[in-house]
Amino acid sequence: MKNILLVLQREYLVRVKKKSFIIMTLLTPFLFVGFYAAVIWVAVGSVETKTVQVLDESGLFSQQFKDSKTLRFEYLTSSLDSAKTNLRQSKVSALVHIPDDIMERPKGVRIYAQKNVSLELKSEIEKVIEKQIEDIKLTEAGITRKVLEDSRINVSSQTISLSEEGEKSSSSGAATAIGGICAFLIYISVFVYGTQVMRGVTEEKTSRIVEVIISSVKPFQLMMGKIIGVALVGLTQFVLWIFLTIALTSVAGLFLGDRMPKDPKQIEQQMQEVRKDLPTAQLNQNQGPQNPVSEVLSAMNSLNIPLILGCFLFYYLGGYLLYSALFGAVGAAVDNDSDTQQFMLPITLPIIMSFVFAQFVLRDPDGSLAFWTSIIPFTSPIVMMVRIPFGVPAWELALSMVLLVLGFMGTTWLAARIYRVGILLYGKKVSYKELAKWIFYKG
């Protein structure tokens, strides 16, 4: 045990002290927060009001184009030629020409601009014209817009979980998002840190450093120390990323808060702009759009966060330990990185398949595919994390954990048999047949 701790300490400190580790650990949260801060900054702070002139020869669209935060409409009474001439000499963004026979020729609308018109502006203009034409035709048929909108019913359901503790509100959207994120993190970490174990073994073998280490440490102790050491490096990086992201998000929120409206009148004005685009029936049922922040908090409160975090930690370590032992065995069996490709497919294929299965499990978290793939150790770390936010029976979770531990012990034993022979073997191309001999080799 002492030798394993020594190897673990060496592997951990060597990687943590690297400049690349420090830079990426500190830089990743900045890049993550900076990306979303830039998106919010552009969305909130780069709003430019555009002026659009409307030449309505039909007289049916008077005051139908409403000014907004980004668009301001001007109505013209001049001729089309005069309006086009003025457009070239002004800073007006676009000129909308509505012919007098618009009811018989709806495709006769023309939008003139000095440059190309954005798709958003084109769609906004077309939407207003289409709505007004529909209103006119409905009125002629004896149907008003209010009657049509009142007939549209917006159904919004609430999911409730029935358990031994009683009824509990749940959120399918939050469960899907959390499960998908956890599964993706495990998927990436197994690849990244498992590959680090393989490359570390290969480098030590190529440089002949391992010959010196093996003289005082058993091959199994060396492999276990290396695997656990890299696992702790990954956990350290995850913890630092979480704390740095939370801190940077708080700072960015305070900084971007200056760009957000604080005046209640401004907030109410923005809410009115949102409401005007909603059907009357929906406003009557929901009394306006709900606060997105409260929806997110309510969805998060419906999940068992401590259970999800605890299971994430267990399946992260279990999945990593299971696969990293095999990655280490591959690194010991070859002399360079190019030779690892022939042995990588049997290891990486279950990881990729489990991530693919996770997409189907999200559709049916309690199906037979979800059950079996969350029990088999090679796929359970990713698939089970997708199921846990939806609720998993305690016996299934316990069975999955026990089998994962047994699977890790089995792959560690298998990898150790290969590792003890391959770590000191040089200059020989290894085949699957040769690996099978190493597993059952006595000595």
Beta strands, then each sheet from edge to edge (+ up, - down):
strand 1: 50-56
strand 2: 71-76
strand 3: 94-98
strand 4: 110-112
strand 5: 159-163
strand 6: 166-170
sheet 1: 2+ 1+ 3+ 4-
sheet 2: 5+ 6-
end
